[in-house]
């Protein structure tokens, strides 16, 4: 069977995180949504996403295809219902299309939202659907617990070094090559997963749930509250609470990050902090690109949402509910505005346009340090994001 993850209107609601990826590439829990589906299906799905993303996230079509909503997290019960679909049927939850089984000729009709000819089947299965950026950290605890069970079932953890102080050792899983020494690990509040070749340095204090993915590091004296996910190839220090870092990003020094989501290739300078609670304890409002206005998150706690390739200089202060676009470079004293457009260079005292050539130069240098090349496809995607976000850069 050929599986395809498709984007619905959650793609636009999840901007700026999805400017550079399909929704299925969002990390929540330990794995990305796509990786979760791959584990359940035993097959790697392709993507039906925005055309400009397709050079990197390609679509593969066969004679018989199952299309799955990329914003929905898999469960065994949901997978059974999806795999029982017949050709020409869609699976819906109220007005949400969860999945569809289509032959190759029907893909274009599906893309055009011409669904009249398809038989709609309703599901009563409970869904977890990631529609907005704050859903990522709000649902992270449940997703992390589910991923922990999925990845560790029937497996044996590497030994926990006796140098550590440990509570709930049965809820800790350490992968091959990981190093954890002289740390305090409390897994009574949720599981702690340490990925392959990851490191928790001396003096770090962890209160689960935590996912520290492969080749990532918790720096000395770090203080981590769950539910927090640190994606692959990242370095994190200071104080972090209920945050998700997709991967290849650094918050290596002191400073607070809470109820936040960082994309890939981000860097927060020393003593960068975000507020995650308003002084009047009111619900936090953040910018929504789909509606082009600030909308309520329905929660008192919401910190920083930052798109790929964005950076913050030392001592940067982000106010509650700040949204930073792609390839922004923020620095200077005081609070910058709550919406920082993509390709901005500056801070509270004002911004100029961060030109594409300069952004490419920085991205290439940053990625090269991790042995990854900034490809022509990456440049094409960033160029499109630059064009799409031009209207926000009225400096």
C-alpha positions in Angstrom: 0.0 0.0 0.0 1.2 3.5 -0.8 0.8 6.0 2.0 0.6 9.8 1.6 0.4 12.5 4.3 -1.6 15.4 3.2 -1.8 19.0 4.6 -5.2 20.5 5.4 -5.8 24.0 6.7 -3.7 23.2 9.8 -0.6 23.9 7.6 -1.5 27.6 7.4 -2.5 27.8 11.1 0.9 26.3 12.1 2.9 29.0 10.3 5.7 30.1 10.7 6.8 26.5 11.7 5.4 25.1 8.5 6.8 27.7 6.1 9.6 25.3 5.6 8.0 21.8 6.0 4.7 19.9 5.7 2.7 19.4 8.9 3.9 15.7 9.0 7.4 16.9 9.7 6.4 18.6 12.9 8.1 17.0 15.9 5.9 16.3 19.0 6.7 13.7 21.6 9.9 12.0 20.6 9.2 11.5 16.9 7.9 13.6 14.0 4.3 13.0 13.0 5.6 11.3 9.9 7.9 9.0 11.8 5.0 8.0 14.1 3.0 6.9 11.1 5.9 5.1 9.6 6.3 3.0 12.8 2.5 2.1 12.8 2.3 1.4 9.0 5.7 -0.2 8.4 6.0 2.1 5.4 7.5 5.6 4.9 4.8 8.0 3.6 5.4 10.7 1.0 3.8 14.1 1.1 0.9 16.0 -0.6 1.9 19.5 0.5 2.5 23.1 -0.8 3.9 23.0 -4.3 7.0 25.0 -3.4 7.9 22.4 -0.7 7.6 19.4 -3.1 11.2 19.6 -4.3 12.2 18.5 -0.8 9.1 16.7 0.4 8.1 14.7 -2.6 4.8 13.1 -3.6 4.8 9.4 -4.7 1.5 8.1 -6.3 0.7 4.5 -7.2 -2.4 2.8 -8.5 -3.8 2.4 -4.9 -3.1 5.1 -2.3 -4.1 5.8 1.2 -4.0 9.5 2.1 -3.7 10.5 5.8 -4.2 13.8 7.4 -0.7 14.9 8.4 -1.9 16.8 11.4 -3.4 13.7 13.1 -1.4 11.5 15.4 -1.7 7.8 14.8 -3.2 5.2 17.2 -3.7 1.5 16.6 -7.5 1.8 16.5 -7.3 4.6 13.9 -4.8 2.7 11.8 -7.2 -0.3 11.6 -10.1 1.9 10.5 -7.9 3.6 7.8 -6.6 0.3 6.5 -10.2 -1.0 6.2 -11.2 1.7 3.8 -12.2 0.7 0.3 -11.2 2.6 -2.9 -13.2 5.7 -3.2 -14.0 6.1 0.5 -13.0 8.9 2.9 -12.8 8.6 6.6 -14.1 11.7 8.5 -14.4 12.9 12.1 -17.3 15.4 12.0 -16.1 17.8 9.2 -12.4 16.8 9.3 -11.1 14.5 6.6 -8.9 12.0 8.4 -8.0 9.7 5.5 -9.0 8.6 2.0 -8.3 5.6 -0.2 -8.0 6.7 -3.8 -6.6 5.5 -7.1 -4.2 7.6 -9.0 -6.9 9.3 -11.1 -8.6 10.7 -8.1 -5.6 12.5 -6.5 -6.1 15.7 -8.5 -9.8 15.8 -7.5 -8.8 15.4 -3.9 -6.2 18.1 -4.2 -8.9 20.4 -5.6 -11.3 19.5 -2.7 -13.8 17.9 -5.1 -15.0 15.2 -2.7 -18.6 14.8 -3.8 -18.1 11.5 -5.6 -16.3 9.9 -2.7 -18.2 7.9 0.0 -17.8 9.4 3.4 -17.4 7.1 6.4 -17.5 8.6 9.9 -15.2 7.5 12.7 -15.9 7.6 16.4 -12.2 7.2 17.3 -10.8 9.9 19.5 -8.3 12.1 17.6 -5.3 14.1 18.6 -4.9 16.8 15.9 -2.2 19.4 15.8 -3.9 22.5 14.4 -2.0 25.4 16.1 1.5 26.0 17.3 0.5 26.0 21.0 -1.0 22.5 20.5 2.6 21.2 20.1 3.7 21.9 23.6 0.2 21.5 25.1 -0.1 17.9 23.7 3.5 17.1 24.1 3.2 15.1 27.3 0.7 12.6 26.0 2.6 12.3 22.7 5.9 11.7 24.5 4.5 9.0 26.7 3.0 7.3 23.7 6.3 7.5 21.7 8.2 6.2 24.7 6.0 3.1 24.9 6.3 2.6 21.1 10.1 2.9 20.9 11.0 0.9 24.0 8.5 -1.9 23.9 10.3 -5.2 24.3 13.7 -3.5 24.5 16.3 -3.2 27.2 17.7 0.2 28.2 21.5 0.7 28.4 22.5 0.7 32.1 22.1 3.9 34.1 25.4 4.9 35.6 25.7 4.7 39.4 27.0 8.3 39.5 23.4 9.6 38.9 20.7 10.2 41.4 17.6 8.5 40.1 13.8 8.3 40.8 11.6 6.0 38.7 14.4 4.1 37.0 11.9 1.9 35.3 10.7 4.9 33.3 14.2 5.8 32.0 15.5 4.5 28.6 19.0 5.2 27.5 19.9 4.3 23.9 23.3 2.9 22.7 26.2 5.4 22.9 24.4 7.9 25.2 26.2 9.3 28.2 24.5 10.3 31.5 26.8 11.0 34.4 26.4 12.9 37.8 22.8 14.1 36.8 19.6 14.1 38.8 16.8 12.2 36.9 13.2 12.2 38.2 11.2 9.9 36.0 8.4 9.5 38.5 6.6 12.5 36.9 7.0 11.0 33.4 9.4 9.0 31.2 12.9 10.1 30.3 14.2 9.1 26.9 17.9 9.6 26.0 18.6 9.0 22.3 21.6 7.4 20.6 24.9 9.2 21.3 23.1 11.9 23.3 24.6 13.3 26.5 23.3 14.6 29.8 26.2 16.5 31.4 27.2 16.7 35.0 24.9 18.6 37.3 21.9 18.6 35.0 18.5 18.3 36.7 15.7 16.6 34.8 12.1 16.2 35.8 10.3 14.1 33.2 8.7 13.7 30.7 11.8 14.4 28.6 12.9 13.4 25.2 16.6 14.1 24.4 17.0 12.9 20.9 20.0 11.5 19.1 23.3 13.4 19.1 21.9 16.2 21.4 23.3 17.4 24.7 22.0 18.9 28.0 24.7 21.2 29.2 26.1 21.3 32.8 23.6 22.5 35.4 20.7 22.6 33.0 17.2 22.5 34.7 14.6 20.8 32.6 10.9 20.5 33.4 8.6 18.3 31.5 7.1 17.8 29.1 10.1 18.9 27.0 11.4 17.5 23.7 14.9 18.3 22.5 15.2 17.2 18.9 18.3 15.7 17.3 21.6 17.5 17.1 20.7 20.2 19.6 22.4 21.7 22.6 20.4 23.0 25.6 21.3 24.7 28.8 19.7 26.9 31.4 16.0 26.5 32.4 13.5 24.9 30.0 9.9 24.0 30.7 7.2 22.3 28.5 9.0 23.2 25.2 9.7 21.5 21.9 12.8 22.0 19.9 12.5 20.4 16.5 16.2 19.7 16.0 19.6 21.2 14.9 19.0 24.2 17.2 20.8 25.5 20.2 19.9 27.2 23.5 23.2 26.4 25.0 23.4 28.9 27.9 21.5 30.2 30.9 18.1 31.8 30.3 14.5 30.6 30.5 12.5 29.0 27.7 8.9 28.0 28.6 5.8 26.8 26.7 7.7 27.4 23.5 8.4 25.8 20.1 11.6 26.3 18.1 12.1 25.1 14.6 15.4 23.9 13.1 18.7 25.8 12.8 17.7 28.3 15.5 20.1 29.7 18.1 19.3 31.6 21.3 22.2 33.6 22.7 23.3 33.6 26.3 20.7 34.8 28.9 17.9 34.9 26.3 14.5 34.6 28.1 10.9 34.4 27.1 7.9 35.2 29.2 5.2 32.5 29.2 2.7 34.2 31.5 1.2 37.6 31.3 1.3 39.9 34.4 -2.5 40.0 34.5 -2.8 36.2 34.1 -5.0 36.7 31.0 -5.2 34.3 28.1 -2.3 34.7 25.7 -3.0 35.9 22.2 -0.5 35.2 19.4 -0.3 36.1 15.7 -2.2 33.7 13.3 -1.1 33.9 9.6 -4.3 32.4 8.3 -6.5 35.0 9.9 -3.8 37.8 9.7 -4.6 38.9 13.3 -3.8 38.0 16.9 -5.9 35.2 18.2 -6.5 33.7 21.6 -4.7 30.5 22.5 -7.2 29.6 25.2 -4.3 29.2 27.6 -2.6 31.3 30.2 0.8 29.9 29.3 2.4 30.5 25.9 5.9 31.7 25.3 7.9 31.8 22.1 7.2 30.3 18.6 10.2 30.6 16.3 10.5 29.5 12.7 13.6 27.8 11.1 17.0 29.6 10.8 16.1 32.4 13.2 18.6 33.7 15.8 18.5 35.8 19.0 21.5 37.7 20.4 22.6 37.6 24.0 20.2 39.0 26.6 17.2 39.0 24.2 13.9 39.3 25.9 10.8 37.8 24.2 7.4 38.9 25.6 4.5 36.4 26.2 3.2 34.9 23.0 5.9 36.2 20.6 6.0 34.7 17.1 9.3 34.9 15.1 9.3 34.0 11.5 11.9 32.3 9.4 15.5 33.6 9.1 15.1 36.5 11.5 18.0 37.9 13.5 17.0 39.6 16.7 19.2 41.6 19.1 19.3 44.7 21.2 17.9 46.0 24.5 14.2 45.8 25.4 11.3 43.7 24.2 10.9 43.3 20.5 7.4 43.3 19.1 5.2 40.2 19.4 5.3 39.5 15.7 8.8 39.5 14.2 8.5 39.0 10.4 10.6 36.5 8.5 13.9 37.9 7.2 14.1 40.7 9.8 17.4 42.0 11.1 17.2 44.1 14.3 15.2 44.4 17.4 13.3 46.9 19.7 15.1 49.9 18.1 14.0 48.9 14.6 14.6 46.4 11.9 15.9 46.2 8.3 15.4 43.5 5.7 17.7 40.5 6.1 18.5 40.0 2.5 18.4 36.6 0.9 22.1 36.4 0.0 23.0 37.2 3.6 20.5 34.7 5.0 21.9 32.0 2.6 25.5 32.8 3.7 24.6 32.4 7.4 22.5 29.2 6.8 25.2 27.6 4.8 27.8 28.3 7.5 25.5 27.0 10.3 24.5 23.9 8.4 28.1 23.1 7.4 29.1 22.8 11.1 26.7 19.8 11.3 28.0 18.3 8.0 24.9 19.3 6.0 24.8 21.4 2.8 22.4 24.2 2.1 20.9 22.7 -1.1 19.4 24.5 -4.1 16.1 23.1 -2.9 16.6 24.7 0.5 17.3 28.0 -1.2 14.2 27.7 -3.4 12.1 27.2 -0.3 13.6 30.1 1.6 13.2 32.3 -1.5 9.5 31.5 -1.7 9.1 32.2 2.1 10.9 35.5 1.5 8.4 36.4 -1.2 5.3 35.2 0.8 6.3 37.3 3.8 7.3 40.5 2.1 4.1 42.3 3.1 5.0 41.9 6.8 8.3 43.7 6.4 7.1 47.3 6.5 10.1 48.7 8.3 
